[in-house]
């Protein structure tokens, strides 16, 4: 094990996979010599040159379409969006072409594209740089949606993304980029659709996404002293979503809360609640509860920004209420 | 829109309340500020006034007067004129209002407290998990109440109900009592470190353990002790012993008769506490605790008050023999009004017997021992008398201390002056 930041771990995966597979190349704004706004490609230009680290103009729809064509010809494009909010400019290419191409070609064409970038609220990034779009992408058949929380998961899941044949949304919460954690020395690819039990417990199951995993873990330590034993589950990928691990946990606890910074309506929490109701109804001792960020555009003002995301206090209250229910 | 009337929460600790009286009748108009019912909680009766205007409709399957229900239980509705109640056909939806009731003495009113509706289709709400577990364990959940803030019956409520043995009155009227304060150990309690010999309890032992545990945990047991002068009873037996052709009663027989006669004067003791209410008992049958190889058995002497001492003694000797031989039928151990237990032969004076449910009293007999007693304080006259301690345990849920003490005083009077009843 070694200690790496989240960004360094993901970069290590990219570096290793680019060395292993010459068809992988990166496109994006300032990802060449500059090494990426978030250092996602720092040092790679020197290793692999300007063809495989291809700077683009600010033309999202254009280079997403370019990636679709490149993938059809047998290469593996990685598009680094910096902020995923701007991927929305190319949604037609993603939803109509990239996601449907394998189906339309009866599998003759594959679509190994990785679309990566920052999501999430933090640092007064304001409404055009704070979106969490994974629920929207999870609603599209053909896309894989990955939301790693730890450096080890960032590396292991990125490797799987770079070795598969489906388009993958690799979404990195900006508050996690500089968090450190142990990363295995060996070459580990983490399969999609396998949740991580971040903490074992028996009173209540809390499914948390991205940055909320770490908040819930902090709260769980506090609640342990109150006699509330929280099991924390990090799905790691929201498409595919590991319902089995969640339901197995609920079989133990009888109660579930989903904590998600993203919006509640039609969100991942809604999907989890529905699946739990469908497959584990008889295990529920209380309704599945959700705790989400406010359903509003993200404010620029730091005090306003801080109150629209679930705080540690709000998480603790939600868990206490659910356990008493 | 119909407004629910629920059992109000009148204090922080109030969990259930008793409907004492409806001040308004079904169909009556209720105006804001009017008192429409009385509710008892924590031993005080509160007048409940309405916040709203409407026609009172009582829930047909709601609580009767005198019935106790959980806080938040729907007991009726306030309706607009001409509006149908939700329990009637084609009724519109219900508005849940926790503010519909408040005590007239508003000091205890607790604003904003969540009063979750408990009933749905007349049944309590239950979580899917609890329902599944109830089916697996065969627990009848319809009589349970939820322990969480949702008032929904939860898995733990079902499991607790399952762990608690159902106590049917029939099973209680049975074969065991407890002479001394020796609480049985639950068989599950073993000390891991000690190389103890673990013996599975016999069925009788298990039953004794279960029933005494139930009694110890459910009754509000209080023990009164008093020292009595048993000299006359001792004399009575000694005289009979010197004659031929007379049956000599045991002290237990004498006290069985005395106890039955005393119960006649104190019918409040001759009753049982049940979930349905206080059940008064006819007749005065007396159980007598008998130690046997199989454990403690309590055969019942039928109506010793109406029989001669000789008859009582003959019958009790037969019962004791049957108990020791194991030929006693279950029916012979049921239906007692009270039980007598005698540890005098083991040198015990006072003790704290455990009430033999569903009875409400048990009389413990101590040893009879000669003592120097002050006969007249002024002349400093003393005498040697045969003294004895009686220990009466009673269930304070049913009987208060004063009537229990009066009952014991009658027993004492009859024991000290047997002519009072021997000639009766």
Interface residues (C-beta under 8 A of the other chain):
Chain A: X254 X281 X282 X283 X284 X285 X286 X321 X324 X325
Chain B: X127 X128 X129 X130 X131 X132 X148 X149 X150 X152 X154 X155
